[in-house]
Amino acid sequence: MLGILAIVIPWIGMVLGIIAIFLAALAFKELNRRRERSHGLAIAGLVCGIIGTLFV
């Protein structure tokens, strides 16, 4: 959600993008710890966070 907001809201997008990247990293760590294979939403959050951070 924060990654999408980082793309949509340009002025606050950099802060939201950084938070989205951080939360996606935590999600990857948690998914690996639980040995789950559904990384799709974490990847989407990471990509949207990076795009939102870079295009500000």
Sine and cosine of phi, psi and omega as CSV:
sin_phi,cos_phi,sin_psi,cos_psi,sin_omega,cos_omega
0.00,0.00,-0.69,0.72,0.01,-1.00
-0.91,0.41,-0.56,0.83,0.04,-1.00
-0.90,0.45,-0.65,0.76,0.04,-1.00
-0.92,0.38,-0.67,0.74,0.05,-1.00
-0.90,0.44,-0.55,0.84,0.04,-1.00
-0.90,0.44,-0.52,0.86,0.03,-1.00
-0.98,0.20,-0.64,0.77,-0.12,-0.99
-0.98,0.22,-0.64,0.77,-0.06,-1.00
-0.98,-0.20,0.97,-0.24,-0.15,-0.99
-0.93,0.36,-0.63,0.78,-0.11,-0.99
-0.97,0.25,-0.58,0.81,0.00,-1.00
-0.99,-0.11,-0.03,1.00,-0.10,-1.00
-0.87,0.49,-0.56,0.83,-0.03,-1.00
-0.92,0.40,-0.69,0.72,0.01,-1.00
-0.92,0.40,-0.72,0.69,0.01,-1.00
-0.90,0.43,-0.58,0.81,0.04,-1.00
-0.90,0.44,-0.67,0.75,0.02,-1.00
-0.91,0.42,-0.67,0.75,0.04,-1.00
-0.90,0.43,-0.64,0.76,0.02,-1.00
-0.90,0.44,-0.64,0.77,0.03,-1.00
-0.90,0.43,-0.69,0.73,0.01,-1.00
-0.88,0.47,-0.71,0.70,-0.01,-1.00
-0.93,0.37,-0.56,0.83,0.06,-1.00
-0.91,0.41,-0.62,0.78,0.05,-1.00
-0.90,0.44,-0.66,0.75,0.07,-1.00
-0.90,0.44,-0.62,0.79,0.02,-1.00
-0.91,0.42,-0.67,0.74,0.05,-1.00
-0.87,0.49,-0.67,0.74,0.00,-1.00
-0.89,0.46,-0.69,0.72,-0.01,-1.00
-0.92,0.39,-0.65,0.76,0.02,-1.00
-0.90,0.43,-0.63,0.77,0.03,-1.00
-0.94,0.35,-0.58,0.82,0.01,-1.00
-0.92,0.40,-0.63,0.78,0.01,-1.00
-1.00,0.08,-0.08,1.00,-0.02,-1.00
0.85,0.52,0.67,0.74,0.08,-1.00
-1.00,-0.06,0.40,-0.92,-0.08,-1.00
-0.94,-0.34,0.03,1.00,-0.05,-1.00
-1.00,-0.03,1.00,0.03,-0.03,-1.00
-0.99,-0.17,0.07,1.00,-0.13,-0.99
-0.85,0.53,-0.75,0.66,-0.02,-1.00
-0.94,0.35,-0.56,0.83,0.05,-1.00
-0.92,0.39,-0.64,0.77,0.05,-1.00
-0.91,0.42,-0.68,0.73,0.01,-1.00
-0.89,0.45,-0.67,0.75,0.04,-1.00
-0.90,0.43,-0.64,0.77,0.02,-1.00
-0.91,0.41,-0.73,0.69,-0.01,-1.00
-0.90,0.44,-0.72,0.69,0.01,-1.00
-0.90,0.43,-0.60,0.80,0.05,-1.00
-0.91,0.42,-0.67,0.75,0.03,-1.00
-0.92,0.40,-0.69,0.72,0.02,-1.00
-0.89,0.45,-0.69,0.72,0.02,-1.00
-0.90,0.44,-0.55,0.83,0.02,-1.00
-0.97,0.25,-0.63,0.78,-0.07,-1.00
-0.97,0.26,-0.52,0.85,-0.10,-0.99
-1.00,-0.08,0.29,0.96,0.03,-1.00
-1.00,0.01,0.00,0.00,0.00,0.00
